[in-house]
Amino acid sequence: MSTEKSSAIKKKNQNYKLKYSDSLEDTKHIKLLPQYDLFINGKWTKSKKYFNTINPANEEIISKVAYASETDVDAAVNSAEKAYNNVWKNMPAKERGKYIFRIARMIQEKAREFAVIESLDCGKPINESKSFDIPTVISHFFYYAGWADKLEYAVHNKDPKSIGVVGQIVPWNFPLLMAAWKIAPALACGNTVVIKSAETTPLTLYKLAEIIQESGLPQGVVNIISGDGFTGSCIVKHPKVKKIAFTGSTDVGKIIMKAVADTDKKLTLELGGKAANIVFEDASIDDAVEGIVKGIYFNQGEVCCAGSRLLVQESIRDTVIKKLKDRINKLVVGNPLNKNTDVGAINSKAQLNKINELIKSGTREGSTLYESKCTLPGKGYWCKPSLFTNVAASHRIANEEIFGPVLTVLTFRTPSEAVEKANNTCYGLSAGIWTDKGSKALKVMKKIKAGVIWTNTFNKFSPASPFGGYKESGFGREGGIQGIKEYLS
Ligand code: NAD
């Protein structure tokens, strides 16, 4: 080979390398501590036990975090109660609002850092944490900051009353976003907070604690702790906690409901889902295919309102499935910090095992599995984007929340059959409708029992829109004016 030719190849390879490393998010300036203590009464407080939080994309330990015991929960609740009685409940609403505005602006200044940490801890693509998670967190803080001195207009009551100490428990799929949905309205309404992150994703909540400390928010108004289900149960049963806001699985939601049944605690439950995404033959097929992809492969399908049950009209079934298969093969699966990644790592080994078990049940029960032809990284927790056809309504994959990048395809002939199948679930969180006919969308929408119904789009969120479920997807609403009502007595 001539030297000219070989140096041309070398240059091409170098360019390729440059391009590849350019697409990796720079983590040099991300500040993460080797250990995070509990954030109680405005101070970092040591606990007796610590556990590791790992990066699910490579199984490496990121940091150690404190495990909050019953005594720690008690300290956090007492600090929140003291702050409520001595400072927060009597603070003029406008002043409360200023603090929330300040927190929103400070998160905005550190948006990139938050996005990178969320991707590291959750396994979600950096593209999504940058364009969805963190901007939506910020917009919730801004939105509720604006409501703080206008509560009387939200509830048509000249003297709206706060509740007191609220206990908040969040899951691992959108850690900071679920925390923002809870903390911002609670503070705007004059309550103080004890919030617990999920076992596998504590880091962005502790980053938020750093901001809260820096913002000068009075000590004890927000207490942030980490731990497991036992820690959560200590918050739930604590007598000084007057309201529980929980987001997580339906099973745990039921446990919490029983635990507060003979108390006067207020409760909101945001639980699981098995949303129908209904595609009629008159829909724009290409738009619908994009919507189906967004509905199920966004955040690896680890989304409570994921469009996990595709209901496609029989006449267009083959076309839609062919296009979906092509599209699945174009999804980039891999390093969450690669800006081109569409599908990142599954959050934990336990979740991956749960997904794989349900995939096996699908094939065992007679459905046909189609998986992306992508190659998965060797280390970490990964699942190929996939879809199931030939699914019967009785199959587990048609009924249970898979919470992974796995789509179940069912068909229907008439709009009434679509409605019947969409409602044939114990859940009622969300749904999607794809059609060219507005009147058809409205008619179908009215008959579907789901808290959020999107038309010709999917997974769109606004802080002004309420979100929540029917049936076993929970009760109460987060977001919008409805979200304010949940934090007033
Ligand atoms: P999970 O129910 O296992 O855990 C959620 C949280 O509850 C965690 O912080 C956990 O430590 C805590 N917890 C566990 N046992 C508890 C107990 N006995 N008392 C108090 N707290 C306890 O759920 P997960 O696996 O973290 O999250 C996935 C689930 O969350 C899915 O079912 C998903 O649909 C649901 N989810 C719902 C929404 C929504 O808005 N409806 C949003 C996101 C996720």
Boltz pocket constraint, residues with backbone or C-beta under 6 A from the ligand:
constraints:
  - pocket:
      binder: B
      contacts: [[A, 169], [A, 170], [A, 171], [A, 172], [A, 173], [A, 174], [A, 178], [A, 196], [A, 197], [A, 198], [A, 199], [A, 227], [A, 228], [A, 229], [A, 230], [A, 231], [A, 232], [A, 233], [A, 234], [A, 236], [A, 247], [A, 248], [A, 249], [A, 250], [A, 252], [A, 253], [A, 255], [A, 256], [A, 269], [A, 270], [A, 271], [A, 272], [A, 273], [A, 303], [A, 304], [A, 305], [A, 401], [A, 403], [A, 429], [A, 469], [A, 473], [A, 474]]
      max_distance: 6.0
